[in-house]
Amino acid sequence: MGSTDAYKHIHIHAYIDTYMHTYIHTYIHTYKRTYVRTYVRTHARTHARTHARTHARTHARTHARTHAHTHTHTHTHTHTHTHTHTHTHTYIHTYIHTYIHTYIHINPY
């Protein structure tokens, strides 16, 4: 009985992991643009100022204006995507983990 439970557990895990992975990516790619726009509006200005100052200090003044703008934009976008993706991933994994274990313990057969 124990080995059957373990087998079932692995299979449910694998199925839900695959399903959730697809769901996460669909969710992120569907809502990413809206979220990024909101995030950028609320956070980019502060981040850009800080980042531009640091960047301008470390690089030549001739390149500072052009490069700081490009770099800040790219950095903000990348950071937002990674941040969203990681947090969504972690949240859903925790949720699903709890769900799987609850499901298995309530429905052992």
CYANA upper distance limits for C-alpha pairs under 8 A (distance plus 0.5 A):
  1 MET  CA      5 ASP  CA      6.79
  2 GLY  CA      6 ALA  CA      6.80
  3 SER  CA      7 TYR  CA      6.61
  4 THR  CA      8 LYS  CA      6.56
  5 ASP  CA      9 HIS  CA      6.39
  5 ASP  CA    108 PRO  CA      7.53
  5 ASP  CA    109 TYR  CA      8.39
  6 ALA  CA     10 ILE  CA      6.72
  7 TYR  CA     11 HIS  CA      6.79
  8 LYS  CA     12 ILE  CA      6.57
  9 HIS  CA     13 HIS  CA      6.51
  9 HIS  CA    100 ILE  CA      8.42
  9 HIS  CA    104 ILE  CA      7.58
 10 ILE  CA     14 ALA  CA      6.56
 11 HIS  CA     15 TYR  CA      6.54
 12 ILE  CA     16 ILE  CA      6.50
 12 ILE  CA    100 ILE  CA      7.80
 13 HIS  CA     17 ASP  CA      6.37
 13 HIS  CA    100 ILE  CA      7.54
 14 ALA  CA     18 THR  CA      6.63
 15 TYR  CA     19 TYR  CA      6.63
 16 ILE  CA     20 MET  CA      6.30
 16 ILE  CA     96 ILE  CA      8.12
 17 ASP  CA     21 HIS  CA      6.44
 18 THR  CA     22 THR  CA      6.90
 19 TYR  CA     23 TYR  CA      6.70
 20 MET  CA     24 ILE  CA      6.35
 20 MET  CA     92 ILE  CA      8.12
 21 HIS  CA     25 HIS  CA      6.78
 22 THR  CA     26 THR  CA      6.61
 23 TYR  CA     27 TYR  CA      6.43
 24 ILE  CA     28 ILE  CA      6.54
 24 ILE  CA     88 THR  CA      7.72
 24 ILE  CA     89 HIS  CA      7.39
 25 HIS  CA     29 HIS  CA      6.52
 26 THR  CA     30 THR  CA      6.47
 27 TYR  CA     31 TYR  CA      6.52
 27 TYR  CA     32 LYS  CA      8.30
 28 ILE  CA     32 LYS  CA      5.58
 28 ILE  CA     84 THR  CA      8.41
 28 ILE  CA     85 HIS  CA      7.44
 29 HIS  CA     33 ARG  CA      8.12
 31 TYR  CA     35 TYR  CA      6.65
 32 LYS  CA     36 VAL  CA      6.29
 32 LYS  CA     81 HIS  CA      7.84
 33 ARG  CA     37 ARG  CA      6.65
 34 THR  CA     38 THR  CA      6.87
 35 TYR  CA     39 TYR  CA      6.45
 36 VAL  CA     40 VAL  CA      6.30
 36 VAL  CA     77 HIS  CA      7.65
 36 VAL  CA     80 THR  CA      6.95
 36 VAL  CA     81 HIS  CA      7.96
 37 ARG  CA     41 ARG  CA      6.62
 38 THR  CA     42 THR  CA      6.82
 39 TYR  CA     43 HIS  CA      6.30
 39 TYR  CA     44 ALA  CA      7.78
 39 TYR  CA     80 THR  CA      7.84
 40 VAL  CA     44 ALA  CA      5.13
 40 VAL  CA     45 ARG  CA      8.21
 40 VAL  CA     76 THR  CA      7.75
 40 VAL  CA     77 HIS  CA      8.32
 41 ARG  CA     45 ARG  CA      7.84
 43 HIS  CA     47 HIS  CA      6.76
 44 ALA  CA     48 ALA  CA      6.06
 44 ALA  CA     76 THR  CA      7.13
 45 ARG  CA     49 ARG  CA      6.69
 46 THR  CA     50 THR  CA      6.91
 47 HIS  CA     51 HIS  CA      6.44
 47 HIS  CA     76 THR  CA      8.33
 48 ALA  CA     52 ALA  CA      6.19
 48 ALA  CA     72 THR  CA      6.32
 48 ALA  CA     76 THR  CA      8.48
 49 ARG  CA     53 ARG  CA      6.69
 50 THR  CA     54 THR  CA      6.98
 51 HIS  CA     55 HIS  CA      6.45
 51 HIS  CA     72 THR  CA      7.36
 52 ALA  CA     56 ALA  CA      6.34
 52 ALA  CA     68 ALA  CA      6.07
 52 ALA  CA     69 HIS  CA      8.19
 52 ALA  CA     72 THR  CA      7.49
 53 ARG  CA     57 ARG  CA      6.77
 54 THR  CA     58 THR  CA      6.89
 55 HIS  CA     59 HIS  CA      6.63
 55 HIS  CA     64 ALA  CA      7.72
 55 HIS  CA     68 ALA  CA      7.03
 56 ALA  CA     60 ALA  CA      7.50
 56 ALA  CA     61 ARG  CA      7.05
 56 ALA  CA     64 ALA  CA      5.64
 56 ALA  CA     65 ARG  CA      8.44
 56 ALA  CA     68 ALA  CA      7.58
 59 HIS  CA     63 HIS  CA      7.58
 59 HIS  CA     64 ALA  CA      6.98
 60 ALA  CA     64 ALA  CA      6.71
 61 ARG  CA     65 ARG  CA      8.02
 63 HIS  CA     67 HIS  CA      6.18
 63 HIS  CA     68 ALA  CA      8.31
 64 ALA  CA     68 ALA  CA      5.89
 65 ARG  CA     69 HIS  CA      6.97
 66 THR  CA     70 THR  CA      7.15
 67 HIS  CA     71 HIS  CA      6.35
 68 ALA  CA     72 THR  CA      6.31
 69 HIS  CA     73 HIS  CA      6.73
 70 THR  CA     74 THR  CA      6.78
 71 HIS  CA     75 HIS  CA      6.44
 72 THR  CA     76 THR  CA      6.49
 73 HIS  CA     77 HIS  CA      6.78
 74 THR  CA     78 THR  CA      6.63
 75 HIS  CA     79 HIS  CA      6.41
 76 THR  CA     80 THR  CA      6.56
 77 HIS  CA     81 HIS  CA      6.78
 78 THR  CA     82 THR  CA      6.68
 79 HIS  CA     83 HIS  CA      6.35
 80 THR  CA     84 THR  CA      6.52
 81 HIS  CA     85 HIS  CA      6.49
 82 THR  CA     86 THR  CA      6.44
 83 HIS  CA     87 HIS  CA      6.65
 84 THR  CA     88 THR  CA      6.49
 85 HIS  CA     89 HIS  CA      6.43
 86 THR  CA     90 THR  CA      6.57
 87 HIS  CA     91 TYR  CA      6.52
 88 THR  CA     92 ILE  CA      6.52
 89 HIS  CA     93 HIS  CA      6.46
 90 THR  CA     94 THR  CA      6.61
 91 TYR  CA     95 TYR  CA      6.66
 92 ILE  CA     96 ILE  CA      6.41
 93 HIS  CA     97 HIS  CA      6.40
 94 THR  CA     98 THR  CA      6.80
 95 TYR  CA     99 TYR  CA      6.69
 96 ILE  CA    100 ILE  CA      6.43
 97 HIS  CA    101 HIS  CA      6.79
 98 THR  CA    102 THR  CA      6.57
 99 TYR  CA    103 TYR  CA      6.42
100 ILE  CA    104 ILE  CA      6.60
101 HIS  CA    105 HIS  CA      6.61
102 THR  CA    106 ILE  CA      6.54
103 TYR  CA    107 ASN  CA      6.32
104 ILE  CA    108 PRO  CA      5.84
